[in-house]
Amino acid sequence: MKNIIEEITELTNQWYELIGNQHHKDRDCHWYIETKWSYGNLPTYIVWHHGYILDEIEENWSTYDLALKRLKEILEEKIKEEREWQKNDEEED
């Protein structure tokens, strides 16, 4: 698990560096995995991000490991999309 946490940490740094020169709010740089305990059931793990640059992200997972893997995937996907958007934006200028 330590490796994926280190990878996610690096991805969040890449995300910050990517959007850091844009107009953004603090919450654009925060990503969460929240544990939800309800009605005596096993917990669920919610991957979420409530920024301004991206649409709201909120996904439920049955295990913490699955939530970590999904957070990593989301970050990789959004970093790629943002790089492509910035590249296209620069080409238009």
N, C-alpha and C positions, 0 to 999 in steps of 0.2 A: 504493500500500500504506500510505502514511503516514496517510491519512484513516481507513482501517479500524482501524489501531492506535490512533489517537486516539479513535475511537468506542468501541472495546473498553475502553480506559482509562477513559472516562467511564462506561460501563456497569458496570465493576467498582466504581467509586466509588458509583454508585447502589445496587448490590447491597449494598455495605458499609453505606451509610447506612440502607438498608431493614432489614437484620438486626442492625445495631449495637446496638439497644436490647434485643434478645432475648438469651437465654442462648445463646451460640455459642462455638465454639472457633476458634482462629486458622486452622485449615485450612479453615473454611467460607468464607474470604475469598481463597483462592488458586485460580487457574485456570491450566491448563497446555496447551501444545502441545509435545509431545515428539517428537524425530526418532528413528526406529528404523531401524538399518542391520542387515540380516540376510542371510547366505548369498550375498553378492555380488549381491543384488537391489537394485533402486532403493529408496530410503528410503520409509518411510511416516510419516505425521504423525498422532500420537495426541492428540486433544483429550480432556483428562480433568480431573475434579474429584472429589476424595475428601473431601467434607465430612460433617457430621453432619445438617445441616438438609435437604439434598437427598439423594436416592439417588445412588449412585455413577454417574458419567458417564464413559464411555470409548468413544470412537469413532475408527476408523482412516480416514484420508484419503490419497489418492494424491499430493496436492500441498499445499504450505504455504498457498497462497492459498485452496484449498478448506477447509482446516482453520481458517483465520482467519474465513472467512465463516460456517462452522458454529458456531464459538465465539461470534461475534456473535449469531447466531440463538438459540443456547441461552440466552445471557444475557438477551436481550430476552424470550424465552419465560418464563424462570424469574422474572424481575423482575415480569412481568405476573401470573403465578400467585401470587407472594408478596404482591403488593399486594391481589389479590382475596381471598386467604386472610386477610390482616390486616384488610381491610374487613369481611369476614364475621364474624371473631372479635370485632371491636369492636361490631358490631351485636347479637351474642349477649349481650354484657355489659350 
